[in-house]
Amino acid sequence: LDRCNFEGAYKWAKKAMEQNSNIGKATMAYLLYWGENVVPIDKVKAYSLIKECSSEPLAKTLLGMFYSEGWFDFEADFDKAVKLAKEAAEKNCGKAYLLLWSLYYKEYFKTKDEKIKKKLYEAVEDGMKKNPFDIEIKLGYASNLLMISESEEDHKKGKDIVNEILDFGKKEASILL
């Protein structure tokens, strides 16, 4: 998942699930949640799998997403979503850093609170250090540089990162340019 090879993630998650692997279930739940052009989106089935493997970091991240949006039996709860994402990030789940980034990003644009801005940067920078090949985290970092920072140097660095991601084949990165 961290290298955005969703077809490979699906193949291995399916095999792992055949062996009742919680990591396989969490990975499949992620794919069912987002689709990623590999499987049809099925959030109900994703939720069912998450309940079976809720201690897995990726499953905690998905639960955090449910709390962030208020899906299923969950009422929207920013603090619970952040708590779950932090727990998963402590286990170095790349997607947890993306959830933290997303939560802090939304909160920052609502409040313009500088403390939230600092947490936003920290989440992505920590994720980049621990998951240097995760294209989605790089995209979050580029977004911070291009949309939040006022520094020309940061804007240039953000554009360079986006161009690197475009060279890798992730066309959706062009939205930032």
ABEGO torsion letter per residue (X at the ends): XAAGBAAAAAAAAAAAAAAGBAAAAAAAAAAAAAGGGABBBBAAAAAAAAAAAAABAAAAAAAAAAAAAGBEABBBBAAAAAAAAAAAAAAGBAAAAAAAAAAAAAAAAAAGBAAAAAAAAAAAAAAAAABAABAAAAAAAAAAAAAABABAAAAAAAAAAAAAAAAAGBAAAAAAX
